[in-house]
Amino acid sequence: MRRRTVTAGNLEEILQLTEPDRAPEQQAAPPAAAPQPPPRHEGDGLRTEFEFELPRGYVDEAGTVHRHGAMRLATARDELRPQIDLRVKENPAYLSVVLLSQVITRLGNITDVHAGIVERMYATDVAFLQDFYRRVNSEGHTRAAVTCPHCEGGFEVDLSGGRLGES
Protein backbone atom coordinates (compact mmCIF):
# COMPACT_ATOMS: atom_id res chain seq x y z
CA MET A 1 0.00 0.00 0.00
CA ARG A 2 1.39 3.42 -0.99
CA ARG A 3 1.37 6.21 1.53
CA ARG A 4 0.52 9.69 0.43
CA THR A 5 1.63 12.89 2.12
CA VAL A 6 -1.33 15.15 2.75
CA THR A 7 -1.26 18.89 3.22
CA ALA A 8 -4.11 21.22 4.06
CA GLY A 9 -4.05 22.47 0.45
CA ASN A 10 -5.06 19.19 -1.13
CA LEU A 11 -7.58 18.01 1.47
CA GLU A 12 -10.60 18.74 -0.72
CA GLU A 13 -9.06 16.81 -3.63
CA ILE A 14 -8.42 13.76 -1.44
CA LEU A 15 -11.90 13.89 0.10
CA GLN A 16 -13.43 14.01 -3.39
CA LEU A 17 -11.32 11.07 -4.56
CA THR A 18 -12.34 8.95 -1.59
CA GLU A 19 -16.09 9.68 -1.78
CA PRO A 20 -18.29 6.75 -2.79
CA ASP A 21 -19.60 6.64 -6.37
CA ARG A 22 -22.56 8.89 -6.99
CA ALA A 23 -25.65 8.29 -9.08
CA PRO A 24 -25.27 9.38 -12.75
CA GLU A 25 -27.61 12.36 -12.37
CA GLN A 26 -25.50 13.63 -9.46
CA GLN A 27 -22.23 13.30 -11.40
CA ALA A 28 -23.41 15.59 -14.19
CA ALA A 29 -23.72 18.59 -11.89
CA PRO A 30 -20.49 20.41 -11.02
CA PRO A 31 -19.55 20.25 -7.35
CA ALA A 32 -20.88 23.25 -5.48
CA ALA A 33 -20.53 24.37 -1.91
CA ALA A 34 -23.10 22.48 0.10
CA PRO A 35 -25.58 24.89 1.67
CA GLN A 36 -25.62 24.72 5.43
CA PRO A 37 -29.06 23.77 6.70
CA PRO A 38 -30.40 26.09 9.37
CA PRO A 39 -29.99 24.70 12.88
CA ARG A 40 -33.06 22.82 14.00
CA HIS A 41 -34.28 23.03 17.52
CA GLU A 42 -35.56 20.44 19.94
CA GLY A 43 -39.18 20.88 18.82
CA ASP A 44 -38.17 20.03 15.23
CA GLY A 45 -36.26 16.85 16.10
CA LEU A 46 -32.48 16.89 15.94
CA ARG A 47 -30.82 19.84 17.62
CA THR A 48 -27.65 20.83 15.74
CA GLU A 49 -26.58 24.06 17.44
CA PHE A 50 -26.06 24.76 21.13
CA GLU A 51 -25.74 28.12 22.88
CA PHE A 52 -23.08 28.62 25.56
CA GLU A 53 -21.71 31.26 27.90
CA LEU A 54 -17.98 31.32 28.56
CA PRO A 55 -16.85 31.50 32.20
CA ARG A 56 -14.45 34.42 31.53
CA GLY A 57 -15.02 35.51 27.94
CA TYR A 58 -12.87 36.23 24.90
CA VAL A 59 -11.37 39.73 24.82
CA ASP A 60 -10.85 41.03 21.28
CA GLU A 61 -8.30 43.62 20.09
CA ALA A 62 -10.71 46.48 20.90
CA GLY A 63 -11.14 45.25 24.49
CA THR A 64 -14.68 43.96 23.99
CA VAL A 65 -15.54 40.88 26.03
CA HIS A 66 -17.46 38.16 24.15
CA ARG A 67 -19.08 35.57 26.43
CA HIS A 68 -22.13 34.25 24.60
CA GLY A 69 -21.72 31.99 21.62
CA ALA A 70 -22.95 28.96 19.73
CA MET A 71 -21.41 25.62 18.77
CA ARG A 72 -22.75 23.25 16.14
CA LEU A 73 -22.55 19.48 16.17
CA ALA A 74 -19.31 18.18 14.69
CA THR A 75 -19.21 16.13 11.51
CA ALA A 76 -16.78 13.35 10.68
CA ARG A 77 -14.97 15.81 8.39
CA ASP A 78 -14.56 18.23 11.32
CA GLU A 79 -12.81 15.50 13.28
CA LEU A 80 -10.67 14.31 10.34
CA ARG A 81 -9.51 17.68 9.04
CA PRO A 82 -7.32 18.56 12.08
CA GLN A 83 -5.47 15.26 11.70
CA ILE A 84 -3.85 16.51 8.49
CA ASP A 85 -3.29 20.08 9.69
CA LEU A 86 0.45 20.81 9.77
CA ARG A 87 0.12 22.74 13.03
CA VAL A 88 -1.40 19.65 14.67
CA LYS A 89 1.33 17.40 13.23
CA GLU A 90 3.97 19.68 14.75
CA ASN A 91 2.14 19.98 18.07
CA PRO A 92 -0.63 17.42 18.79
CA ALA A 93 -1.98 19.62 21.61
CA TYR A 94 -3.08 22.08 18.90
CA LEU A 95 -5.77 19.63 17.75
CA SER A 96 -8.40 20.99 20.14
CA VAL A 97 -7.73 24.56 18.98
CA VAL A 98 -8.32 23.62 15.33
CA LEU A 99 -11.33 21.46 16.13
CA LEU A 100 -13.02 24.10 18.29
CA SER A 101 -12.42 26.77 15.66
CA GLN A 102 -14.35 24.66 13.14
CA VAL A 103 -17.45 24.05 15.26
CA ILE A 104 -17.90 27.38 17.07
CA THR A 105 -20.31 29.27 14.82
CA ARG A 106 -20.54 32.49 16.80
CA LEU A 107 -18.78 34.19 19.69
CA GLY A 108 -20.52 37.41 20.70
CA ASN A 109 -20.83 39.35 17.44
CA ILE A 110 -17.91 37.45 15.85
CA THR A 111 -19.10 35.00 13.20
CA ASP A 112 -15.71 34.16 11.69
CA VAL A 113 -14.22 32.13 14.53
CA HIS A 114 -10.76 30.85 13.55
CA ALA A 115 -7.84 29.17 15.32
CA GLY A 116 -6.26 32.53 16.15
CA ILE A 117 -9.29 33.49 18.23
CA VAL A 118 -9.30 30.19 20.11
CA GLU A 119 -5.55 30.57 20.72
CA ARG A 120 -6.14 33.90 22.47
CA MET A 121 -8.88 32.57 24.78
CA TYR A 122 -8.21 32.06 28.46
CA ALA A 123 -7.36 28.46 29.41
CA THR A 124 -10.51 28.34 31.57
CA ASP A 125 -12.69 29.08 28.54
CA VAL A 126 -10.87 26.57 26.31
CA ALA A 127 -11.32 23.86 28.97
CA PHE A 128 -15.02 24.78 29.20
CA LEU A 129 -15.39 24.56 25.40
CA GLN A 130 -13.60 21.20 25.26
CA ASP A 131 -15.98 19.78 27.86
CA PHE A 132 -18.96 21.41 26.13
CA TYR A 133 -17.86 19.88 22.79
CA ARG A 134 -17.57 16.44 24.38
CA ARG A 135 -21.00 16.66 26.00
CA VAL A 136 -22.77 17.94 22.90
CA ASN A 137 -21.16 15.49 20.49
CA SER A 138 -21.10 12.33 22.58
CA GLU A 139 -24.09 12.75 24.86
CA GLY A 140 -26.27 14.97 22.68
CA HIS A 141 -27.17 17.48 25.39
CA THR A 142 -25.66 20.02 27.75
CA ARG A 143 -27.21 18.78 31.00
CA ALA A 144 -25.30 17.13 33.81
CA ALA A 145 -26.59 15.21 36.83
CA VAL A 146 -25.37 16.67 40.12
CA THR A 147 -25.91 15.96 43.79
CA CYS A 148 -26.40 18.63 46.45
CA PRO A 149 -23.57 18.36 48.98
CA HIS A 150 -25.89 19.41 51.84
CA CYS A 151 -29.11 17.44 51.34
CA GLU A 152 -27.70 14.86 48.88
CA GLY A 153 -30.67 15.45 46.57
CA GLY A 154 -30.06 14.80 42.89
CA PHE A 155 -30.97 17.20 40.08
CA GLU A 156 -29.80 18.31 36.63
CA VAL A 157 -28.05 21.53 35.63
CA ASP A 158 -27.63 22.97 32.16
CA LEU A 159 -23.96 23.59 31.43
CA SER A 160 -24.59 25.84 28.45
CA GLY A 161 -24.38 28.99 30.51
CA GLY A 162 -26.15 31.32 32.85
CA ARG A 163 -25.24 32.20 36.37
CA LEU A 164 -26.31 30.49 39.57
CA GLY A 165 -29.69 31.76 40.68
CA GLU A 166 -30.71 32.94 37.21
CA SER A 167 -33.69 31.35 35.51
PyMOL commands that set and color helices and strands:
alter all, ss='L'
color gray80, all
select helices_A, chain A and resi 8-17+24-28+42-44+76-84+86-90+92-103+115-119+123-139
alter helices_A, ss='H'
color red, helices_A
select strands_A, chain A and resi 49-59+65-72+104-107+143-147+154-158
alter strands_A, ss='S'
color yellow, strands_A
deselect
rebuild
show_as cartoon
